[in-house]
Amino acid sequence: MLEHIELFFKSIFIDNMVFATFLGMCSYLAVSKKVTTAVGLGAAVIFVLAVTVPLNWLLDQYLLRDGALAWLGPEYADYNLSFLSFILFIATIATMVQLVEIVVEKFSPALYNSLGIFLPLIAVNCAILGGSLFMQAREIPSLGLAFNYGLSSGIGWFLAIFAIAAIREKIRYSNVPPPLRGLGITFIITGLMAIGFMSFGGMLTGGDEAPVVPEPTTVQKTEKEELKLDKEQEETAVSFNSITKEKE
């Protein structure tokens, strides 16, 4: 359970798709002019990532990686189909995006028209493919963790586009210098938000390592030796005095 919680918060705040790896910036910049449009696209990205990452995990575990075909028989254990990763991952993503496009067009035509070309372009959104490739590179051990990673990565991307859309709606009425209006101020705000998200980097790492005790210096060693010698001399003097009193 702790592993799921750690992965969830780490994927949203520390390894955020936009602010940590700058993936999916095309849609992030183009569809973030209005909050309603940003929310619609962000929800679509969450759904696609939450479905495609675990599906691609299954493909990687039972088809693509070296020795994954051992379940078919020992004669297939030496096969390695990892060179098909990009093709199969993109095919899975394109299928899910097509499903999302059909659903959005059916139930929300206004959102479908406002998203325009960027809804089908989710299929080639590098944040979507990056989620599956990061899952493969990090060797996520279970299907539940893969689903958790896909869902939390989507929430992180949603949080990023929602935040920038809300800010862009506010700065529309602000006195922004003319050279910075439009994408200029958006890039600056994105950079500042990325710096802010970097502060979450130590949120899950504090206390993992034991404090390092520095080695005593030569001066400290000398002082310790002198104190030890003084203590031994004191003990010797006490012993001598006790022996003298006994003789008297």
Secondary structure, 3 states (H helix, E strand, C coil): CHHHHHHHHHHHHHCCCCCCCCCCHHHHHHCCCCHHHHHHHHHHHHHHHHHHHHHHHHHHHHHHCCCHHHHHCHHHCCCCCHHHHHHHHHHHHHHHHHHHHHHHHHHCHHHHHHHHHHCHHHHHCHHHHHHHHHHHHCCCCCHHHHHHHHHHHHHHHHHHHHHHHHHHHHHCCCCCCHHHCCHHHHHHHHHHHHHHHHHHHHCCCCCCCCCCCCCCCHHHHHHHHHHHHHHHHHHHHHHHHHHHHHHC
